[in-house]
Amino acid sequence: MPIRALIADDHELFRSGLKQLLVDVLSVEDVREAETLDQAIDMLTNDGAGDLILVDLRMPGMNGAEALSALRDGFPDAKVAVVSAWEERAEIIAALGAGVHGYIPKSLSSSEIAAAIRSILDGNIFVPPTLGRRDPGATLRPVASIDPGDKLTIRQKEVLTELLKGQASKEIARSLDIAEGTVKIHLAAIYRALGVRTRAEAIAKLKSN
């Protein structure tokens, strides 16, 4: 089955190079591009998550581990990996702790990046060589941490509660002390779980039950 991927990065030149790598080396047939988190969410929601989501930590709308965790929860069937120029140990551990399938430094060679992505697609967790062995006290969230018997995570239920109060995304973000982009990811997951496409449809369906 053809592999579908999405690259979310605000640097056009890097996106173009990574797309070429996916197509030429890894035979990925469908590669979508987004330069902000909002664009990525729209594509993932409207066109499906696909198999692989590669995100930069410093693009507009991205707020680190919280957004990564929301992406993992919102699109559980896709492999989510960070591709970043930032190689601080704390950043890497936080990202892996959020449940992503790998953290790929942009400083790696093209062949190393391709090998890392191939490993992730094969079901492995890619930890960059710069990290070495992780801290004994660092707790990584299990990748398959969502109970299949429960459609929504605790955070998604919190967002849903605020939604039913009539709160806009910005107000929900303020109430829960998270980024607005993260709220939008959670809303996309909520809509999919409910089988609706809009806020109004979600509220109407819940209030009719």
CORKAGI-V231643 format. One record per backbone hydrogen bond with DSSP energy under -1.0 kcal/mol. NH is the residue of the N-H (numbers start at 0). CO is the residue of the C=O. If there is no record, write none. Layout:
# CORKAGI-V231643
nh=[NH | NH]
co=[CO | CO]
This chain:
# CORKAGI-V231643
nh=[4 | 5 | 6 | 7 | 8 | 14 | 15 | 16 | 17 | 18 | 19 | 20 | 21 | 22 | 23 | 24 | 25 | 27 | 29 | 31 | 33 | 36 | 39 | 40 | 41 | 42 | 43 | 44 | 45 | 46 | 50 | 51 | 52 | 53 | 54 | 55 | 61 | 67 | 68 | 69 | 70 | 71 | 72 | 73 | 74 | 77 | 78 | 80 | 81 | 82 | 83 | 91 | 92 | 93 | 94 | 95 | 96 | 97 | 98 | 99 | 100 | 102 | 103 | 105 | 107 | 112 | 113 | 114 | 115 | 116 | 117 | 118 | 119 | 120 | 121 | 122 | 123 | 125 | 130 | 137 | 144 | 149 | 156 | 157 | 158 | 159 | 160 | 161 | 162 | 163 | 165 | 166 | 171 | 172 | 173 | 174 | 175 | 177 | 182 | 183 | 184 | 185 | 186 | 187 | 188 | 189 | 190 | 191 | 192 | 193 | 194 | 195 | 201 | 202 | 203 | 204 | 205 | 206 | 207]
co=[29 | 51 | 31 | 53 | 33 | 10 | 11 | 12 | 13 | 14 | 15 | 16 | 17 | 18 | 19 | 20 | 20 | 21 | 2 | 4 | 6 | 59 | 35 | 36 | 37 | 38 | 39 | 40 | 41 | 42 | 3 | 3 | 78 | 5 | 80 | 7 | 58 | 63 | 64 | 65 | 66 | 67 | 68 | 69 | 70 | 74 | 50 | 52 | 101 | 54 | 103 | 87 | 88 | 89 | 90 | 91 | 92 | 93 | 95 | 94 | 79 | 125 | 81 | 83 | 104 | 108 | 109 | 110 | 111 | 112 | 113 | 114 | 115 | 116 | 117 | 119 | 118 | 100 | 127 | 134 | 142 | 146 | 152 | 153 | 154 | 155 | 156 | 157 | 158 | 159 | 162 | 161 | 167 | 168 | 169 | 170 | 171 | 172 | 178 | 179 | 180 | 181 | 182 | 183 | 184 | 185 | 186 | 187 | 188 | 189 | 190 | 190 | 197 | 198 | 199 | 200 | 201 | 202 | 203]
